[in-house]
Amino acid sequence: MLEAVVYFDSLTEGIRDTDTRGVSLRERNVFLNARVHYINGVGYYEQGDVVNACAEYLKVLEMMEAGFEEKDLVKQKAQFMSYTYNRLGGLFSSQFMMEPAILCYKEAQVFCMIEQTSPYGISNNYYRIGIQYNKMGQQDTAMYYYERAIDCLADSNNLVYRNIATNKSLLYYQISKDAELAIQNLKSITKQSANESERLSRYLTIGDIYYEAGNYDSAKFYLEQVFEKKVDEISKIQAAECLRNVYDSIGEFGRADVYVHYLADHKKSEGENKALTSRLEGMFKTYMDQKQQKKAEEIREKSIMKTVKVIVPIAIILALAVFVVAKLRSKKLLKKQQEEADRILGETEQEHEKELRLWQAEADKTLEETKKKYEEELRQMKAETEQRLEEVERKHQQWMAEARERHEEELMTQKDRSEKEIEKTKKRHVKELESERLAYEKEQDALRRNIKEKEAQVIALEKTMNLQQKAAKQRRMAFLNEPICQHILDKARSKQITTRDVAHEPGIALKDKDFEQLGEAVEKHYEGFDHELLSQCPSLKQGLLSLCHLHLLGLNESEIAALKNLSYSAIKKQNESLQEKLGVNEDMASYILRVAEGLCGTQGGTQTNESIDDDLDAWIERQIKDNPKITTEELAEKSHKGVRTIKRHISMMGHIHYVGSGYSGHWEVVE
């Protein structure tokens, strides 16, 4: 901001002697110098120096009013005057000096009517005047200005309209105390917010209404967001004051102290506010006095000019009359007429002097009455302001004293109660610790016994798994050594199929007899393989079963396509169809081998799988009772059955139900 001031100073120093646009050098210098003071005022205000900012803005008005006649304050000059009065109005409004703020906003509106500062300038001025009247408690006048502001808007899709609608809703609540309808309107306006800052401003108004209505939970929700996220200090102070009272009312004094400390650090003391308000009132009064005096002088000058304009024509007329008479009559008659003209002129001058004295007396009287009236208004305003400040200070001191006494009483009560309870708590803790120690020792003994039992089960299970793996390996080697298996593998590997296109591989396709012999070999070494697949999907056709038999040989999809004399894509689709029918998510070849290995474990004769095959329903029920959160996939893996087989069995067991959904649910067995 200071760099901008230096820049404008350089403009005023480097002005040329002529202006190509025809504007006089004096007027140009006045305008540029006024802009320098305006920017100085903006800089001081942003730094928190309200007094110097006010002085700079008043200096701008003095320079413009002294440098230009009222009729010349048009176009850019009118806009500039409107900006300056708006700045002054905002400054007085922030210090709760409503009457000076209203005067400034009305002056800003006069110049905005001459030349608009923006499409929303006139509406904004009416809206700001309404806010000041609302602060003063003149709600009907405030509503009148809000309505005028809305009438001046061309559309409702803009920030100015939303601001006016927000304050109208607040005013409606203040008049009717209907918080529900006011908040409903405010929430509708909040949804149209263009950015986070506007949304938080709406939250401040909603939170304030909830606070006034006694709905402290809702007030906390909105006001805490404003306090934590809002940037401007005025909004944060307003939110902090409400939150301090809310938490104090609900008994959360620790949270209330947070906002008390914030207000102590950021809010000016009552003495400082009084001193600042007094200085600003003095500065504005001096400016208004000078302005009134200047207007009185202008009235006096106009009166004199009016008198001169009347006397001069009369004197000219009389002189012409004397001249004509002198030509027509004798010297005696001319002398007589001259004496008569002198007498008439003397009487006329006396009358006009008398009228001039009357006009001067009337102007002085008007000026004196205006001055007395304004001084009386300022005295009343100052007295009311001091009375309000004293009342606020008294309430604050009373609240602080009550809070201090309440905190001291609570601390003494808690101290007496704590000393008695500490001794009781110590004895209770000794007994509880002894009981927990004995329970912990018993639990440790039980865990040790359980660990030993589990270790024995793990060793037995490892032995069983080793036997199953060995048996499965031997059975697979025997299956692959079957003549038909060797024949098929030799056919597939002799051609060295490396492409998905088998159209150029004649003579490699298997015959129906080959598929029959392969099925017999599968049944010989993996008894029940086809039955297991059909139990999962009874509609499984022979073509898909033969595809499963070829998977048992470890052939890839290209080799299977060549052996079945089909395209690679056809085999791909058959595999996908198999996965869908069997309810399998993993690779089809891996699943087929896992089914075959499971059959090997069953034929190996382990007690667990024999019991599963003997009564699958009873086995499923036992597993669910042991672990109610077990999944159907885990049951299928343990039983070496398909997922669809497990689901089908459970669906036929009417006394088992799954409660809940997903991983958070569990099985329940109804006895």
ROMAR-476757 format. One line per 5 residues: number of its first residue (from 0); their letters; for each residue x, y, z of C-alpha. Coordinates in Angstrom, 2 decimals. Each point is the difference from the previous one (the first is absolute). Layout:
N
NUM = A = X/Y/Z; ...;
REM end
This chain:
671
0 = MLEAV = 0.00/0.00/0.00; 2.85/2.45/0.81; 1.55/-0.73/-3.41; -3.33/1.00/-1.57; 0.13/3.30/1.93;
5 = VYFDS = 3.50/0.75/-1.32; -1.22/-0.84/-3.49; -2.90/2.48/0.22; 2.30/2.67/1.47; 2.28/-0.39/-3.03;
10 = LTEGI = -3.04/0.46/-2.25; -0.88/3.30/1.67; 3.59/1.29/-0.13; 0.52/-0.92/-3.67; -3.18/1.53/-1.39;
15 = RDTDT = 0.57/1.88/-3.24; -1.12/3.59/-0.43; -2.70/-0.93/-2.51; -2.62/-2.71/-0.24; -0.85/-1.33/-3.48;
20 = RGVSL = -3.57/-0.77/1.12; -0.75/3.62/0.86; -0.16/-0.42/3.79; 1.65/2.83/1.92; 3.27/-0.71/1.75;
25 = RERNV = -1.38/1.16/3.37; -2.99/-2.38/-0.11; 2.24/-2.89/-1.08; 2.37/0.63/2.91; -2.89/0.22/2.49;
30 = FLNAR = -1.43/-3.31/-1.22; 3.36/-1.80/0.10; 0.89/1.39/3.45; -3.40/-1.11/1.32; 0.63/-3.51/-1.36;
35 = VHYIN = 3.32/-0.08/1.87; -1.75/0.77/3.31; -2.68/-2.60/-0.80; 2.64/-2.71/-0.45; 1.75/1.15/3.19;
40 = GVGYY = -3.31/-0.45/1.82; -0.40/-3.53/-1.38; 3.51/-0.85/1.14; -0.54/1.33/3.53; -3.31/-1.87/0.31;
45 = EQGDV = 1.55/-3.30/-1.08; 2.70/0.51/2.66; -2.68/0.58/2.68; 0.67/3.77/0.38; -3.62/1.18/-0.10;
50 = VNACA = 0.68/3.60/1.09; 2.55/0.77/-2.73; -2.18/-1.79/-2.57; -2.94/2.24/0.97; 2.21/3.11/-0.23;
55 = EYLKV = 1.15/-0.95/-3.52; -3.55/-0.66/-1.24; -1.22/3.33/1.42; 2.97/1.71/-1.69; -1.13/-1.52/-3.32;
60 = LEMME = -3.49/1.45/0.43; 1.36/3.44/0.97; 2.31/0.11/-3.04; -2.70/-1.10/-2.45; -2.62/2.39/1.40;
65 = AGFEE = 2.48/2.90/0.01; 1.44/-0.78/-3.45; -3.24/-0.56/-1.91; -3.42/1.58/-0.04; -2.92/-2.31/0.77;
70 = KDLVK = -1.16/0.02/-3.62; 3.47/-1.21/-1.14; -0.02/-3.12/2.23; -1.18/-2.37/-2.73; 1.22/-3.18/-1.76;
75 = QKAQF = 3.31/-1.23/1.49; -0.03/2.71/2.67; -3.50/-1.02/1.12; 1.10/-3.64/0.16; 3.07/1.00/2.01;
80 = MSYTY = -2.12/1.98/2.49; -2.36/-2.98/0.36; 2.94/-2.35/0.70; 1.38/2.40/2.65; -3.33/0.44/1.82;
85 = NRLGG = -0.49/-3.79/-0.09; 3.43/-0.49/1.59; -0.84/2.50/2.75; -3.38/-1.65/0.56; 1.62/-3.43/0.35;
90 = LFSSQ = 2.56/1.42/2.45; -2.70/1.59/2.22; -2.16/-3.14/-0.24; 2.87/-2.20/1.27; 0.23/2.27/3.09;
95 = FMMEP = -3.81/-0.14/0.56; -0.38/3.73/-0.85; -3.25/-0.50/-1.88; -1.16/3.60/-0.53; 3.24/1.23/-1.63;
100 = AILCY = -0.01/-3.21/-2.07; -3.55/0.71/-1.24; 0.97/3.57/-0.99; 3.00/-1.30/-1.96; -1.96/-2.76/-1.78;
105 = KEAQV = -2.73/2.48/-0.99; 2.63/2.37/-1.45; 1.52/-2.98/-1.85; -3.46/-0.78/-1.42; -0.38/3.58/-1.29;
110 = FCMIE = 3.20/-0.29/-2.05; -0.81/-3.58/-1.04; -3.27/1.30/-1.46; 2.06/2.42/-2.08; 2.44/-2.67/-1.23;
115 = QTSPY = -0.35/-3.64/1.11; 3.11/-1.65/1.43; -1.26/-3.44/-1.14; -3.27/-1.67/-1.14; -0.67/-0.73/3.70;
120 = GISNN = 1.25/3.31/1.45; -3.40/1.55/0.77; -1.35/-3.23/1.54; 3.15/-0.37/2.11; -0.41/3.51/1.45;
125 = YYRIG = -3.66/-0.56/0.95; 1.00/-3.35/1.52; 2.75/1.60/2.14; -2.36/2.74/1.22; -2.50/-2.70/1.00;
130 = IQYNK = 2.69/-1.80/2.03; 0.70/3.17/2.03; -3.68/0.53/0.79; -0.25/-3.66/1.03; 2.93/0.51/2.42;
135 = MGQQD = -1.83/3.01/1.46; -3.14/-2.12/0.57; -2.08/1.85/-2.63; -1.20/-3.21/-1.64; -2.78/1.48/-2.19;
140 = TAMYY = 2.41/2.52/-1.53; 2.58/-2.75/-0.53; -2.57/-2.18/-1.81; -0.98/2.99/-2.20; 3.60/0.45/-1.18;
145 = YERAI = 0.46/-3.77/-0.55; -3.10/-0.01/-2.25; 1.28/3.02/-1.95; 3.36/-1.75/-0.46; -1.69/-3.10/-1.47;
150 = DCLAD = -2.22/2.12/-2.28; 3.14/1.56/-1.56; 1.48/-3.39/-0.95; -0.45/-1.29/-3.55; 0.34/-3.67/1.04;
155 = SNNLV = 0.35/-2.17/3.12; 2.97/-2.12/-1.07; 2.71/2.09/1.68; 1.77/0.52/3.33; -1.76/3.32/0.77;
160 = YRNIA = -3.44/-1.63/-0.19; 1.10/-2.88/2.23; 1.43/2.45/2.57; -3.25/2.00/0.07; -2.12/-3.18/0.24;
165 = TNKSL = 2.18/-1.22/2.90; -0.49/3.22/1.99; -3.73/0.01/-0.79; -0.30/-3.51/1.46; 1.90/1.11/3.12;
170 = LYYQI = -2.26/3.07/0.32; -3.08/-2.21/-0.49; 1.15/-2.17/2.92; 0.64/3.07/2.19; -3.55/1.22/-0.68;
175 = SKDAE = -1.98/-3.29/0.01; 2.33/-2.29/2.07; -0.83/-2.77/-2.53; 3.44/-1.64/-0.04; -1.07/-3.03/-2.07;
180 = LAIQN = -1.16/1.96/-3.06; 2.93/2.45/0.19; 2.56/-2.84/0.14; -1.76/-1.87/-2.81; 0.38/3.08/-2.24;
185 = LKSIT = 3.64/0.46/1.05; 0.88/-3.62/-0.78; -1.53/0.41/-3.46; 2.15/3.12/-0.53; 3.11/-1.81/1.32;
190 = KQSAN = -0.33/-2.70/-2.69; 0.52/2.75/-2.63; 3.32/1.17/1.55; 2.69/0.67/-2.60; 2.97/-0.75/2.29;
195 = ESERL = 1.07/-1.10/3.48; 0.15/3.55/1.40; -3.61/0.72/-0.98; -1.14/-3.36/1.42; 1.65/0.78/3.36;
200 = SRYLT = -1.67/3.45/0.07; -3.39/-1.72/-0.34; 1.02/-2.47/2.73; 0.69/2.95/2.33; -3.54/1.32/-0.46;
205 = IGDIY = -1.58/-3.47/0.43; 2.08/-0.66/3.12; -0.98/3.39/1.44; -3.73/-0.80/-0.44; 0.42/-3.45/1.56;
210 = YEAGN = 1.82/1.65/2.92; -2.71/2.60/0.51; -2.67/-2.75/-0.21; 1.81/-2.06/2.70; 0.87/-2.92/-2.34;
215 = YDSAK = 3.60/-0.24/1.23; 0.98/-3.30/-1.72; -0.88/1.35/-3.46; 1.58/3.36/0.85; 3.28/-1.73/0.92;
220 = FYLEQ = 0.03/-1.95/-3.30; -0.16/3.17/-2.14; 1.93/2.46/2.17; 2.99/-2.30/0.63; 0.52/-0.33/-3.78;
225 = VFEKK = -0.05/3.80/-0.31; 2.47/0.41/2.87; 2.40/-2.63/-1.38; -0.13/0.85/-3.74; -1.06/3.67/-0.39;
230 = VDEIS = 2.84/2.42/-0.78; -1.37/3.43/1.00; 0.37/0.83/3.68; -3.41/1.65/0.46; -1.86/-3.23/-0.90;
235 = KIQAA = 2.28/-2.07/2.25; -0.59/2.37/2.95; -3.78/-0.16/-0.53; 0.10/-3.83/-0.14; 2.28/-0.15/3.07;
240 = ECLRN = -2.37/2.17/2.07; -2.96/-2.28/-0.76; 2.02/-3.22/0.57; 1.30/1.33/3.34; -3.57/0.54/1.22;
245 = VYDSI = -1.17/-3.37/-1.42; 2.69/-2.06/1.76; -0.44/2.01/3.19; -3.76/-0.71/-0.07; 0.45/-3.77/-0.45;
250 = GEFGR = 2.69/-0.21/2.69; 3.07/-0.68/-2.20; 2.12/2.70/1.61; 3.27/-1.31/-1.41; -1.21/0.54/-3.56;
255 = ADVYV = -1.48/3.36/0.98; 3.41/1.13/1.32; 1.55/-0.62/-3.47; -2.29/2.61/-1.52; 0.41/2.35/2.99;
260 = HYLAD = 3.77/-0.01/-0.58; -0.45/0.59/-3.74; -2.30/2.97/0.65; 2.46/1.38/2.57; 2.82/-0.16/-2.58;
265 = HKKSE = -1.89/1.35/-3.03; -2.86/2.17/1.24; 0.76/3.57/0.99; -0.77/1.07/3.56; -3.02/2.18/0.72;
270 = GENKA = 2.26/2.94/0.86; 1.84/-0.27/-3.30; -3.31/-0.20/-1.89; -1.30/3.10/1.77; 3.15/1.97/-0.75;
275 = LTSRL = 0.02/-1.11/-3.64; -3.70/0.78/-0.47; 0.46/3.42/1.61; 2.89/0.88/-2.33; -1.91/-1.11/-3.09;
280 = EGMFK = -3.09/1.96/1.09; 2.14/3.10/0.50; 1.60/-0.33/-3.43; -3.33/-0.53/-1.74; -1.63/2.89/1.92;
285 = TYMDQ = 2.84/2.34/-1.03; -0.45/-1.04/-3.64; -3.78/0.48/0.12; 0.38/3.42/1.71; 2.39/1.13/-2.71;
290 = KQQKK = -2.35/-1.31/-2.65; -2.98/1.83/1.52; 2.03/3.21/0.27; 1.06/-0.31/-3.62; -3.62/-0.47/-1.06;
295 = AEEIR = -1.02/3.09/1.99; 2.73/2.03/-1.69; -1.17/-1.23/-3.38; -3.57/1.06/0.88; 1.28/3.47/1.06;
300 = EKSIM = 1.98/0.36/-3.24; -3.00/-1.00/-2.06; -2.14/2.55/1.84; 2.52/2.77/-0.74; 0.23/-1.04/-3.64;
305 = KTVKV = -3.77/-0.03/-0.21; -0.13/3.54/1.42; 2.67/1.22/-2.42; -1.85/-1.55/-2.91; -3.12/1.96/1.01;
310 = IVPIA = 1.69/3.36/0.70; 2.24/0.19/-3.10; -2.84/-0.33/-2.56; -2.03/2.60/1.90; 2.96/2.40/0.04;
315 = IILAL = 0.54/-0.52/-3.72; -3.68/0.60/-0.72; 0.03/3.18/2.09; 3.17/1.24/-1.70; -1.55/-0.57/-3.42;
320 = AVFVV = -3.15/1.80/1.12; 2.01/2.98/1.20; 1.94/0.04/-3.25; -3.18/0.00/-2.09; -1.64/2.71/2.13;
325 = AKLRS = 3.13/2.13/-0.28; -0.25/-0.10/-3.75; -3.68/0.87/-0.13; -0.37/2.66/2.70; 1.78/2.99/1.21;
330 = KKLLK = 2.82/0.03/2.47; -2.33/1.06/2.80; -2.35/-2.85/-0.60; 3.01/-2.29/-0.40; 1.34/1.18/3.36;
335 = KQQEE = -3.35/-0.54/1.63; -0.30/-3.47/-1.47; 3.59/-0.72/1.01; -0.85/0.89/3.58; -3.09/-2.17/-0.18;
340 = ADRIL = 2.06/-2.89/-1.46; 2.62/0.40/2.74; -2.75/-0.06/2.61; -1.57/-3.12/-1.53; 3.40/-1.65/-0.33;
345 = GETEQ = 0.80/0.86/3.63; -3.29/-1.43/1.20; 0.54/-3.10/-2.12; 3.49/-0.49/1.40; -1.32/0.43/3.54;
350 = EHEKE = -2.74/-2.56/-0.62; 2.44/-2.51/-1.48; 2.47/0.58/2.84; -2.86/-0.63/2.42; -0.97/-3.18/-1.86;
355 = LRLWQ = 3.65/-1.09/-0.06; 0.28/0.48/3.76; -3.20/-2.02/0.49; 1.28/-2.81/-2.24; 3.35/0.03/1.83;
360 = AEADK = -1.73/-0.14/3.40; -2.24/-2.83/-1.16; 2.99/-1.97/-1.39; 1.94/0.50/3.26; -3.03/-1.09/2.00;
365 = TLEET = -0.48/-3.11/-2.15; 3.70/-0.86/0.33; -0.10/0.47/3.78; -3.15/-2.14/0.34; 1.51/-2.76/-2.16;
370 = KKKYE = 3.21/0.10/2.01; -1.89/-0.18/3.33; -2.20/-2.83/-1.27; 2.98/-2.04/-1.18; 1.90/0.63/3.27;
375 = EELRQ = -3.04/-1.13/1.98; -0.31/-3.16/-2.15; 3.69/-0.76/0.51; -0.32/0.52/3.78; -2.98/-2.36/0.13;
380 = MKAET = 1.76/-2.57/-2.16; 3.14/0.22/2.15; -2.04/-0.34/3.23; -1.88/-3.04/-1.36; 3.26/-1.59/-1.17;
385 = EQRLE = 1.65/0.54/3.40; -3.08/-1.38/1.78; 0.03/-3.13/-2.19; 3.72/-0.51/0.53; -0.37/0.40/3.79;
390 = EVERK = -2.86/-2.53/0.04; 2.04/-2.52/-2.03; 3.02/0.52/2.28; -2.15/-0.45/3.13; -1.54/-3.24/-1.31;
395 = HQQWM = 3.44/-1.29/-1.00; 1.48/0.72/3.44; -3.01/-1.61/1.71; 0.31/-3.10/-2.18; 3.75/-0.27/0.69;
400 = AEARE = -0.58/0.28/3.77; -2.75/-2.64/-0.02; 2.11/-2.34/-2.14; 3.00/0.45/2.31; -2.09/-0.76/3.13;
405 = RHEEE = -1.60/-3.03/-1.65; 3.36/-1.41/-1.08; 1.46/0.46/3.51; -2.97/-1.78/1.62; 0.24/-2.90/-2.47;
410 = LMTQK = 3.74/-0.36/0.60; -0.47/-0.17/3.81; -2.84/-2.55/-0.32; 1.99/-2.19/-2.40; 3.09/0.14/2.24;
415 = DRSEK = -1.91/-1.23/3.12; -1.76/-2.72/-1.99; 3.21/-1.16/-1.71; 1.96/-0.56/3.24; -2.69/-2.35/1.37;
420 = EIEKT = -0.45/-1.86/-3.25; 3.76/-0.51/-0.53; 0.28/-2.15/3.14; -3.03/-2.09/-0.95; 1.32/-0.38/-3.54;
425 = KKRHV = 3.40/-1.21/1.27; -1.58/-2.79/2.08; -2.30/-1.02/-2.85; 2.90/-0.06/-2.45; 2.05/-2.28/2.32;
430 = KELES = -2.85/-2.53/0.15; -0.65/0.21/-3.73; 3.70/-0.45/-0.84; 0.21/-3.11/2.24; -3.11/-1.48/-1.65;
435 = ERLAY = 1.35/0.81/-3.46; 3.35/-1.61/0.87; -1.66/-3.27/1.09; -2.26/0.01/-3.08; 2.99/0.71/-2.23;
440 = EKEQD = 1.97/-2.97/1.45; -2.97/-2.31/-0.62; -0.36/1.33/-3.53; 3.72/-0.55/-0.66; -0.23/-3.64/1.17;
445 = ALRRN = -2.99/-0.58/-2.26; 1.82/1.60/-2.94; 3.07/-2.18/0.53; -2.14/-3.14/-0.02; -1.83/1.19/-3.10;
450 = IKEKE = 3.30/0.76/-1.79; 1.28/-3.52/0.71; -3.23/-1.52/-1.38; 0.21/2.20/-3.13; 3.65/-0.92/-0.55;
455 = AQVIA = -0.92/-3.70/0.12; -2.82/0.62/-2.50; 2.35/1.93/-2.32; 2.57/-2.84/0.05; -2.72/-2.54/-0.81;
460 = LEKTM = -1.37/2.22/-2.77; 3.48/0.47/-1.52; 0.51/-3.77/-0.10; -3.41/-0.45/-1.65; 0.74/2.73/-2.57;
465 = NLQQK = 3.38/-1.52/-0.86; -1.65/-3.37/-0.58; -2.70/1.63/-2.14; 2.57/1.91/-2.09; 2.05/-3.15/-0.55;
470 = AAKQR = -3.09/-2.00/-1.00; -1.16/2.78/-2.34; 3.41/0.14/-1.69; 0.09/-3.76/-0.50; -3.57/-0.03/-1.35;
475 = RMAFL = 0.74/2.83/-2.45; 3.13/-1.78/-1.32; -2.06/-3.17/-0.50; -2.69/1.97/-1.82; 2.49/1.75/-2.32;
480 = NEPIC = 1.68/-3.37/-0.81; -3.27/-1.44/-1.34; 0.38/-0.80/-3.77; -2.85/2.31/-1.02; 1.52/2.87/2.03;
485 = QHILD = 3.43/-0.57/-1.57; -1.64/-0.15/-3.45; -1.76/3.35/0.48; 3.08/1.70/1.50; 2.19/-1.27/-2.87;
490 = KARSK = -2.48/1.36/-2.55; -0.11/3.43/1.64; 3.74/0.32/0.52; 1.11/-1.45/-3.36; -1.60/2.89/-1.86;
495 = QITTR = 1.52/2.68/2.30; -3.12/2.15/-0.01; 1.02/3.59/0.70; -2.88/1.91/-1.53; -3.67/0.41/0.74;
500 = DVAHE = -0.90/-0.73/-3.63; -0.24/-3.79/-0.60; -1.34/0.06/-3.52; 3.40/-1.08/-1.41; 0.41/-3.04/2.34;
505 = PGIAL = -1.79/-2.90/-1.81; -0.16/-3.46/1.54; 0.46/1.11/3.58; -3.70/-0.09/1.06; -1.09/-2.84/2.36;
510 = KDKDF = -2.71/-2.49/-0.86; -3.03/-0.93/2.10; 1.74/-3.26/0.94; 2.94/1.96/1.39; -2.31/2.09/2.20;
515 = EQLGE = -1.75/-3.19/1.25; 3.33/-1.62/0.94; 1.15/3.22/1.70; -3.26/0.06/2.04; 0.59/-3.63/1.07;
520 = AVEKH = 3.56/0.85/1.09; -1.29/2.97/2.04; -2.62/-2.19/1.70; 2.63/-2.66/0.68; 2.46/2.29/1.77;
525 = YEGFD = -2.35/2.76/1.19; -3.10/-1.93/0.95; -3.01/2.26/0.39; 1.57/2.95/-1.93; -2.94/0.33/-2.44;
530 = HELLS = -2.47/-0.61/2.81; 1.54/2.86/2.03; -0.30/2.44/-2.92; -3.57/-1.13/-0.77; -0.96/0.38/3.66;
535 = QCPSL = 0.98/3.66/-0.28; -1.74/0.48/-3.36; -2.37/-2.84/-1.12; -0.50/1.69/-3.42; 3.70/-0.44/-0.92;
540 = KQGLL = 0.27/-1.53/-3.51; 2.49/-2.60/-1.25; 1.90/2.57/-2.09; 0.82/2.04/3.10; 0.90/-3.18/1.97;
545 = SLCHL = 2.48/-0.98/-2.75; 1.46/3.54/0.26; 0.54/-0.62/3.74; 1.69/-3.37/-0.81; 2.45/1.78/-2.36;
550 = HLLGL = 0.75/2.57/2.74; 1.04/-2.94/2.24; 2.81/-0.71/-2.50; 1.45/3.51/0.60; -0.68/1.18/-3.58;
555 = NESEI = -0.38/3.72/-0.76; -2.96/1.51/-1.82; 1.76/0.11/-3.41; 0.85/-3.73/0.21; -3.53/-0.88/1.13;
560 = AALKN = -1.43/2.04/-2.90; 2.15/-1.96/-2.47; -0.92/-3.40/1.53; -3.73/0.81/-0.07; 0.27/1.57/-3.46;
565 = LSYSA = -1.48/3.29/1.25; 1.16/3.62/-0.05; 1.85/1.44/2.93; -2.85/2.46/0.69; -2.49/-2.91/0.14;
570 = IKKQN = 2.07/-1.76/2.66; 0.32/3.32/1.86; -3.80/0.36/0.05; -0.43/-3.62/1.16; 2.37/0.65/2.91;
575 = ESLQE = -1.94/3.14/0.95; -3.27/-1.97/-0.21; 1.50/-2.67/2.29; 1.08/2.65/2.52; -3.51/1.49/0.04;
580 = KLGVN = -1.80/-3.39/0.33; 2.32/-1.24/2.77; 0.17/3.36/1.78; 3.82/0.17/-0.31; 2.02/3.23/0.00;
585 = EDMAS = 3.50/-1.49/-0.39; 1.74/-1.37/-3.11; -1.92/-3.05/-1.32; 3.07/-2.22/-0.39; 1.09/0.66/3.62;
590 = YILRV = -3.51/-0.70/1.28; -0.26/-3.34/-1.91; 3.34/-1.17/1.44; -1.11/1.04/3.50; -3.25/-2.01/-0.35;
595 = AEGLC = 1.98/-3.05/-1.13; 2.48/0.32/2.88; -2.93/0.26/2.43; -1.34/-3.30/-1.34; 3.42/-1.53/0.55;
600 = GTQGG = -0.10/1.09/3.66; -3.43/-1.56/0.37; 1.10/-3.30/-1.58; 3.10/0.04/2.22; -2.31/-0.72/2.89;
605 = TQTNE = 0.50/2.85/2.50; -2.52/-0.01/2.77; -0.93/3.69/-0.45; -1.02/-0.16/-3.67; -1.79/-3.35/0.45;
610 = SIDDD = -2.11/1.59/2.71; -0.68/3.01/-2.28; -1.14/-2.25/-2.86; -2.15/-2.13/2.35; -2.09/2.97/1.29;
615 = LDAWI = 0.79/3.39/-1.65; -2.97/1.73/1.66; 1.07/-1.02/3.51; 3.61/0.98/-0.77; -1.08/3.47/-1.23;
620 = ERQIK = -2.09/0.51/3.16; 2.98/-0.94/2.25; 2.31/2.41/-1.86; -2.52/2.88/0.33; -0.46/-0.63/3.73;
625 = DNPKI = 3.79/0.05/0.49; 0.41/3.17/-2.09; -3.24/2.01/-0.68; 1.91/2.43/-2.32; 1.36/-2.75/-2.35;
630 = TTEEL = -0.64/0.63/-3.73; -1.36/-2.42/-2.63; 3.35/0.23/-1.84; 1.83/-1.18/3.14; -2.52/-2.85/0.45;
635 = AEKSH = 0.50/-1.03/-3.65; 3.81/0.03/0.40; -0.09/-2.09/3.22; -2.47/-2.54/-1.40; 1.57/-0.14/-3.50;
640 = KGVRT = -3.45/0.77/-1.41; -1.16/2.75/-2.29; -1.39/3.29/1.31; -3.29/-0.63/-1.75; -0.25/-3.46/1.64;
645 = IKRHI = 0.48/1.59/3.45; -2.57/2.72/-0.72; -2.51/-2.56/-1.29; 0.33/-2.12/3.16; -0.35/3.05/2.29;
650 = SMMGH = -3.10/1.19/-1.89; -1.67/-3.37/0.72; 0.88/0.24/3.75; -2.87/2.21/1.21; 1.34/0.39/3.54;
655 = IHYVG = 3.21/1.83/-1.10; -0.27/3.72/-0.88; 2.50/2.78/-0.80; -0.64/3.14/2.08; 1.32/3.37/-1.24;
660 = SGYSG = 1.86/0.71/-3.24; 3.54/-0.44/-1.30; 2.93/-0.49/2.35; -1.89/1.59/2.91; -2.67/-2.78/0.01;
665 = HWEVV = 0.04/-3.53/1.58; -1.74/-3.39/-0.12; -2.68/-1.00/2.52; -1.14/-3.60/0.65; -3.59/-0.25/1.30;
670 = E = -0.24/-3.02/2.34;
REM end
